[in-house]
């Protein structure tokens, strides 16, 4: 287990340093968002290739498949959505605030921080592949079901929002259709379910239950830090009707809208 965890950490360090270097060359720190999902794929495969062959290969490959499908889908979607549109306003604001110091500050406040979070969140992928365990059982099957629910909300939610934004008639309007009628952030809820599903598959190994820390951290990030709370900080002021949308729609867990 320590060897795999160290290998994962080294892979993340290399990936983030390379991404940081590219960001300096193209003057766009936004690429870190695309690399976020891809980084978990790198971790999963790094651990799989360094894990003891005598350990449970079936669970290892299941975890690799779950992370690879999720990570490549997310990275591809963000690349399609963001590339060619310039640097995200968050990083532009940081660049303006720090001036010439931004390159070195971004190394540890953007790329370094995301690397640390990536290592913590990916704990179930690391530990779940490096423990001698019984065959895949009921807990793992439940985990796969939760993962599938998460993928559904994430993929369908992103597709519905992209279709909504592509229609010029919806400019300035609030997306409250489809899955967005039941939760203001179906993609974030889906992301959360994906990682709880992965954590459950790992938890069946026994020691893999330590990986539940990763799912908890991802949930806190999505619900209270960089997800719902951060995104909605100013959106009420920027989009007419959003306050009413907040009042009738769940922020995270899907439920029927309230009557207001």
Helices and strands as residue ranges (DSSP letters): H 2-26, H 31-50, H 57-82, H 89-98, G 99-101, H 102-106, I 107-112, H 113-121, H 123-128, H 138-166, G 168-170, G 178-181, H 186-203, G 207-211, H 212-220, I 221-225, H 228-231, H 235-238, H 242-248
